[in-house]
Amino acid sequence: MYELIGLGIFGIILMVILGCALLGLSIFLFIFWILMIIDAATRKFKSDADKIIWILIIISLHILGAIIYYFVIKRK
């Protein structure tokens, strides 16, 4: 039955392992994104406009915005 697909049992096992790895990475990145939003919302900036701008950047650019925020602000 699996030979009809052309994968075989090892291909199916590999697909399950890669699927779990991608799911884990997705969950990690989502949590990282949420943590950067929380950090930006609770951090004291020079002005409230800076806080709003950073939150909008993180929300609109998703993971890329969270990574930029991490390296520019959080990791100073």
N, C-alpha and C positions, 0 to 999 in steps of 0.2 A: 504494500500500500504506500509506504513512504518513498519507495523507489519511483513511483509515478511522478512524484513532485521533483525528484532528482536530488534530494538533499541527503537522504539516508539518516540514520539515527544520530550520527555525530554532528551532522549539519543542524539537526533540530536542537540538540543539546547546546551547540554553539549559539544558535539564535536565542535560546532561552537565557543563556548567560549574558549575552550582549544586551538583550532586552532588560534584564535586571540591572545591569551596569548603567544603562541609559536612564532608567527610572530613578536609580539612586542619585545620579548626577543631576537630573532634573529637580529632584526634591532638595538637594543641597543648594543649587542655584536659586531656587525659590525662597528658601530660608535666608540665604545671604541677602537677597533683594529686600525682603521684609526687614531684616536687621538693619540694613543701611537706611531704609525709610525711617525706622524708629530712631536711629542715631541722629539723623538729620533733624527730626522733629523735636528731639530733646536737647540737642546741642545748643549752646549759647553762641550765636553769631554776633557780629558787630551791629547788624540791623535785622529787623524782621524780614526785610525784602530779600536778604541773602538766604535766609532759611527757606522762604517760599520758593525762590529760584532753584535751590538745590533739591528740594522735594519734587518740584515739577520736572527737573532734569532726570532724577532717578525714576520717577513714575513713567515719564514719556519714553525714555531710552531703555527701560527695563534693565536687563543684566549689564549692558554696556554702561548705562548711567550709574549703576551701583558700583561697578569697577572703577569708573572715573572718580566717583565720590570717595571711594576707599583710598585710592592713591593720592588724591589731591588734598583731602581734608582729614580723613580718619587716621592716616598713617604718618602724619607730620611729625 
